Amino acid sequence: MAGLSILLVGGGAREHAIAWKLAQSDQVKEILVAPGNGGTAVAAKCQNLPVPAENVKLLTEVALSHGVDCAVVGPEAPLVGGLVDVLLQSGIPTLGPCQDAAVIEGSKAFAKMLMQKYEIPCARSATFESLQEARDYVDRHELPVVVKADGLAAGKGVIIATTRQEAGAALDLIMAQQAFGTAGDRVVIEECLVGTEVSLLAFTDGTTVVPMVPACDYKRVGDGDQGPNTGGMGCYSPPARVDAALISRVLETILLPTVRAMAAEGRPYRGVLYAGLMLTADGPKVLEFNARLGDPETQVILPRLATDLVDVIFAVSEGRLAGLDVRWQPQPAVGVVLASGGYPGSYEKGKTIRGLDQVDKDVIVFHAGTKLVDLVDCRTVTDGGRILTVVATGPTMDAARQKVYGNVSRVQFDGCHYRTDIALREVQS
């Protein structure tokens, strides 16, 4: 399969990481990234295409006109929007679930129904379309509670409320003020699980499920898990608590039962299944499912993947994942996100990024909200909230952590901020 042309949909650090991994394959000739970012604009084998990730019709036309051999869909919106269905109908093998299966992320209410019906371990919960009924439920429910917008909210539609006032404010924000648009037409209110939060992603062809290496991300904007939730401020892999026995337990009690449940519901699931887990005193329980590779998890997982990602894509799409030996590098990885001033609130764009040429050659910088404005001198500016993920690997977690922070400080732009405690708990434990 030498000389493959691949369509990669998305423009975040996750997609830059996917492009970086795909470019390492001798089978790949070109990677068309739609819309891409400042990093994929100059990455090996990559060409950015000015096509929005949500434009299913135009993306399909681009895929057909360029004669791509396969596609990878990164973000949740085009998955929930049915892009994979259209690409598959056009004869293009695609890594990602179809629309009927992507609902596991597109609707938290559906995911909770599925888990409760098939006895997949998760938090107790209730779903509401009425603001008053939701308020009444909170008034009589034990605190704290977690209030979740039902639909897609870019990782920000989850609010932990420790008081009834906070819970009421969260409901008003989501349902009355529509802070997350129609995603808040319905809410899920659930018990607040206590434990250690980890992410375990898996490849699946609808029958076989192959777990990836585990990771642990940081959702709050500030050190010590302070401040509002974000799309993710950093990540590391692997967390020591997630050993082979625990991965096997999650596979048998959560991942495999979920894939089988989706098949039983007439929604066969193929692609990447992301389980956000809480390791409680009663065992691992599901916090949420995502229908795709996570961000920032991807940035620390793919550098550890030893198997050709192209082989994984075709094994998943052709239903032969059981015959593929998916291997992983043992070296830990740590990733730190650099964000714009004000993120996750309002922020300015167009700040010149300096020092990208100063990082060590074995340190990876994955671009997210960036734009290349001058090809001659490679001047890159900020163009979003999360700007870069700087990733380092090392023989130990401590070595990887020291290396990444030694390089993070070399990259600068006005208003830049980042957490200083990514993986700190791992090296202190």
Helices and strands as residue ranges (DSSP letters): E 4-10, H 13-23, E 28-35, E 46-48, H 56-66, E 70-73, H 76-80, H 83-89, E 94-95, H 99-106, H 108-117, E 125-128, H 131-140, E 145-149, E 158-161, H 164-171, I 172-176, G 181-184, E 187-191, E 196-204, E 209-211, E 216-217, E 220-222, G 223-225, E 226-229, E 234-237, H 244-250, I 251-255, H 256-264, E 271-280, E 283-290, H 297-301, G 302-304, H 309-317, G 321-323, E 333-339, G 356-358, E 364-367, E 370-374, E 379-382, E 386-393, H 397-408, H 424-428
